[in-house]
Amino acid sequence: MPPPFILQLFGFPAAGKLTVAREIARLVAERGEDVLVLDNHHINNVLFPIVRIGDSVELSPRLVEHVFAVRDRVLAVVEELAPPERSFIFTNVLIEDPEDIDRNALEEMARLAERTGRGFLAVRMTCEVEVLAARIGAPDRRARMKWLDADGVRRLARSATLLQVQCLELDTTDAAPNEVARVIVGELNRLRGEPGPANQA
């Protein structure tokens, strides 16, 4: 069995992070590996119902602090209690900011992987702005209390810059999620010394 990994997918809302993460998990699980998807709403949705977050409501700084605190506890459990053979796929919006909050978060994820003997791969998922706006109102997003504001995602994608770090970068504008997932699994296999992409089954 290949060594476990931590995979960090990041991109703007509606770039397809969770859809791709689930497809990666399916491909990896088919090979008998233990993998868990922990998208950002596993953390956010512990708190959002309490404060009645709406479709386009911006998060208050205080709520963001609590989100980070929950995230820290999740990572602590991964480090201290998770089965050592289990891999994890995380999804987040990570952008450049003056205080390097998201950069520090990504670096901590890499350190977590190192401390726990897991491989690490970060993937920046880009997508054209109008495609993000068209996707963001999808019914499944509402069910997970995700952001649904088309104008808001336009403003975010035009004003913010996704984190600029050395990583795998994939454009999801026209690519099918299963195609994107196979490319990522292929890179994971390469990093772990495994043959080929996910076409071995």
ZAMARGU-4260 file (C-alpha; in steps of 0.2 Angstrom, whole numbers, plus 5000, padded with zeros to 4 digits):
<rodrens>
0) 5000/5000/5000 | 5007/5017/4995 | 5010/5030/5010 | 4996/5041/5015 | 4995/5059/5010
5) 4987/5076/5014 | 4980/5085/4999 | 4976/5103/4999 | 4965/5109/4985 | 4962/5128/4985
10) 4953/5140/4973 | 4939/5152/4973 | 4921/5147/4977 | 4913/5136/4964 | 4930/5131/4956
15) 4924/5113/4959 | 4935/5109/4974 | 4923/5098/4983 | 4917/5089/4967 | 4935/5085/4962
20) 4940/5080/4980 | 4926/5067/4980 | 4931/5060/4964 | 4949/5059/4970 | 4943/5050/4985
25) 4933/5038/4975 | 4948/5034/4964 | 4960/5032/4978 | 4947/5021/4988 | 4945/5010/4973
30) 4963/5005/4976 | 4960/5000/4994 | 4967/5016/5002 | 4959/5024/5017 | 4955/5042/5012
35) 4943/5056/5020 | 4938/5072/5012 | 4937/5087/5024 | 4931/5101/5014 | 4930/5118/5022
40) 4912/5117/5026 | 4915/5102/5038 | 4922/5116/5049 | 4911/5131/5044 | 4895/5122/5045
45) 4898/5118/5064 | 4896/5137/5067 | 4886/5144/5052 | 4869/5138/5058 | 4871/5146/5075
50) 4873/5163/5068 | 4861/5161/5053 | 4874/5164/5039 | 4864/5170/5023 | 4868/5167/5005
55) 4878/5183/5003 | 4882/5188/5021 | 4901/5192/5024 | 4909/5184/5039 | 4913/5195/5054
60) 4931/5195/5060 | 4925/5187/5077 | 4916/5172/5068 | 4932/5170/5057 | 4942/5168/5073
65) 4930/5154/5079 | 4931/5146/5062 | 4950/5146/5064 | 4949/5139/5081 | 4938/5124/5075
70) 4950/5121/5061 | 4965/5120/5073 | 4956/5107/5083 | 4952/5097/5068 | 4970/5097/5063
75) 4975/5092/5080 | 4964/5077/5080 | 4971/5072/5063 | 4989/5073/5070 | 4985/5065/5087
80) 4971/5052/5084 | 4968/5048/5065 | 4973/5031/5059 | 4991/5033/5053 | 4986/5025/5036
85) 4972/5037/5032 | 4975/5051/5019 | 4965/5067/5020 | 4959/5079/5006 | 4956/5097/5012
90) 4948/5111/5002 | 4949/5130/5005 | 4949/5147/4997 | 4967/5153/5000 | 4972/5170/4994
95) 4986/5182/4996 | 4984/5194/5011 | 4995/5207/5019 | 4996/5196/5035 | 5000/5180/5026
100) 4986/5171/5035 | 4982/5159/5021 | 5000/5156/5017 | 5004/5152/5035 | 4989/5140/5035
105) 4996/5131/5020 | 5013/5130/5027 | 5006/5122/5043 | 4997/5109/5033 | 5013/5104/5025
110) 5021/5103/5042 | 5007/5093/5048 | 5010/5081/5034 | 5028/5080/5038 | 5025/5077/5056
115) 5013/5063/5053 | 5023/5054/5040 | 5011/5059/5025 | 5015/5065/5008 | 5009/5082/5004
120) 5002/5090/4988 | 4994/5107/4986 | 4984/5111/4970 | 4978/5128/4964 | 4962/5127/4955
125) 4958/5141/4943 | 4942/5145/4934 | 4936/5160/4923 | 4926/5172/4933 | 4909/5171/4923
130) 4910/5152/4925 | 4912/5153/4944 | 4897/5165/4944 | 4886/5153/4934 | 4891/5138/4945
135) 4889/5146/4962 | 4870/5145/4963 | 4870/5126/4960 | 4857/5118/4972 | 4869/5106/4980
140) 4879/5122/4986 | 4864/5128/4995 | 4862/5111/5004 | 4880/5113/5011 | 4877/5131/5016
145) 4890/5137/5003 | 4891/5155/4996 | 4878/5158/4983 | 4881/5176/4978 | 4886/5177/4959
150) 4891/5196/4961 | 4900/5192/4976 | 4911/5179/4968 | 4914/5190/4954 | 4920/5204/4965
155) 4931/5192/4975 | 4939/5184/4960 | 4943/5201/4952 | 4950/5209/4968 | 4959/5195/4976
160) 4973/5184/4971 | 4974/5165/4974 | 4989/5160/4985 | 5005/5161/4974 | 5015/5146/4979
165) 5024/5132/4971 | 5011/5119/4968 | 5001/5110/4954 | 4990/5122/4945 | 4974/5116/4935
170) 4961/5126/4926 | 4944/5119/4929 | 4934/5131/4917 | 4931/5118/4904 | 4938/5102/4912
175) 4927/5089/4918 | 4929/5085/4937 | 4934/5067/4934 | 4948/5073/4922 | 4955/5085/4934
180) 4954/5072/4948 | 4964/5059/4937 | 4978/5072/4934 | 4979/5075/4953 | 4979/5057/4957
185) 4993/5054/4944 | 5003/5068/4952 | 5000/5060/4969 | 5006/5043/4962 | 5022/5051/4955
190) 5026/5059/4972 | 5023/5043/4981 | 5033/5033/4968 | 5018/5024/4961 | 5016/5020/4943
195) 5005/5030/4931 | 4989/5040/4935 | 4972/5032/4941 | 4971/5021/4926 | 4978/5005/4934
200) 4962/4997/4939
</rodrens>
